[in-house]
Amino acid sequence: MSLFATQAAQQFPASAAAFPIEAVRARFPALERAAPFIYFDNAAGAQAPRIVLDAVARHLLDFNVQRGGRYAKSVEVDRVVTEARSKVATFLGGDDPDEVAFGMNATSFMRLVSLAIGQTITPPRDEIVVTDMDHHANISTWLELAKTGARIVWWKMRDDQRLHVEDLVPLLSERTRLVACTVVSHALGSRVDVAAVADAAHGVGAEVFLDAVHFSPHAPIDVKVWDCDYLVCSGYKAFAPHMGFLWGKLDVLKRLPTFREEFIPDAPPHKIEAGTFVYENVAGMGAAVDYFEALGADLHPGADTARARIVAAMSAIEDYERHLSRTMLAALLGAGATVYGVANPNQAHLRVPTFTFNLPGVDPLAVSEGLAASGVGIRDGHMYAPRLIERLGLTLDKGAVRASLCHYNTTEEIDCFAEVLRGLAV
Ligand SMILES: Cc1ncc(COP(=O)(O)O)c(C=O)c1O
């Protein structure tokens, strides 16, 4: 059994050959509209399926009012938000919709939770563990707590550019308040064994905050199997519009001191949701979960619950993306690229299809401009991970190139990308 496979995922073995890629692509109108443009910058934001576009448009056309009113349109907004909460809880493998809070983005939730944790830090439990692999949003906000007495402990990647839980264990003690780490690197694509992280952290009485922003479009999330305390996602990385959500264990959220006006109930999710959020985008997030569920129903008609259908879809996506990863690695190595993170095609299970690389002797900017000129959208720079970039021995001004794929990408697109890349190599 793979280190990262969930029990639920094991239920639905899939094969890349069976993945209905053409039917999937047909559900994303943006792909056809932009053709032959190739979307390889999905880590910065993915395209939305028709069902999401329709949900957002319907909301704006018919229900663009404030919730909490007595009239039907306002009641409908409340219903849509409640339903989306329930769908997102199912998407995450949680039981209780009240454990899901909606908001602007992942960064603001990281800030909200870190500000709250900051108020609860007292010696001797005053240490926060952060990693040098994470997006800076899940580092900088915790570093701030050092100003009010927290001690920061660094869990660092090994030279294989992966985080190993064996290295975390000796950093943990009865002083550890929280471990903040990602589920998968948004730059390298390397996965982290987060269930083992939670196990180790809980063993010393600490909490775990997971950044699942980059992971959520790639494979099943299971907050129960992972046993995390908090988890954040950005809808726009998972085929929904720009929005974010926080999940937390109910009792953990109940204890969390958050800012709220006196008339807001001191209970999750309301105590976490300051002010009005973007309802049409929450409607879109609910529809993104519907998209996964419909895909799962197509792939496994026997899957008899919403959660089973979602897991079936995400497992098939994970499997298909492994095939993309192997093909991408062959393409990158064939073009002479230096690939950071897991570069062995036989270890594709340790990564998602997000690749940070450089072409020796070629500026990252020139690579992404060259690809852009040929109709391939990728990204160059520091990927908002300055510490990671430094660990790779790169400079922040140039950084590296990142190509990030998701389940609507194809091996034919990889062939086009590879041909342009080979032409850019010196
Ligand atoms: C892994 C990861 N964490 C956090 C963020 C920040 O997310 P948001 O834009 O929703 O604040 C990103 C955005 O790229 C990300 O990739």
The ligand as an SDF file (V2000), in Angstrom:
LIG
                    3D

 16 16  0  0  0  0  0  0  0  0999 V2000
    0.2330   25.8790   -1.2030 C   0  0  0  0  0  0  0  0  0  0  0  0
   -0.3920   27.2360   -1.1650 C   0  0  0  0  0  0  0  0  0  0  0  0
   -0.7210   27.7630    0.0220 N   0  0  0  0  0  0  0  0  0  0  0  0
   -1.3150   28.9600    0.1280 C   0  0  0  0  0  0  0  0  0  0  0  0
   -1.5750   29.7250   -0.9870 C   0  0  0  0  0  0  0  0  0  0  0  0
   -2.2720   31.0280   -0.8280 C   0  0  0  0  0  0  0  0  0  0  0  0
   -3.5990   30.8250   -1.1910 O   0  0  0  0  0  0  0  0  0  0  0  0
   -4.6340   32.0330   -1.3620 P   0  0  0  0  0  0  0  0  0  0  0  0
   -4.3030   32.6810   -2.6670 O   0  0  0  0  0  0  0  0  0  0  0  0
   -5.9700   31.3660   -1.3780 O   0  0  0  0  0  0  0  0  0  0  0  0
   -4.4770   32.9360   -0.2200 O   0  0  0  0  0  0  0  0  0  0  0  0
   -1.2320   29.2330   -2.2430 C   0  0  0  0  0  0  0  0  0  0  0  0
   -1.4610   30.0420   -3.4510 C   0  0  0  0  0  0  0  0  0  0  0  0
   -0.8620   29.8850   -4.4600 O   0  0  0  0  0  0  0  0  0  0  0  0
   -0.6370   27.9510   -2.3290 C   0  0  0  0  0  0  0  0  0  0  0  0
   -0.2990   27.4220   -3.5140 O   0  0  0  0  0  0  0  0  0  0  0  0
  1  2  1  0
  2  3  1  0
  2 15  2  0
  3  4  2  0
  4  5  1  0
  5  6  1  0
  5 12  2  0
  6  7  1  0
  7  8  1  0
  8  9  2  0
  8 10  1  0
  8 11  1  0
 12 13  1  0
 12 15  1  0
 13 14  2  0
 15 16  1  0
M  END
$$$$
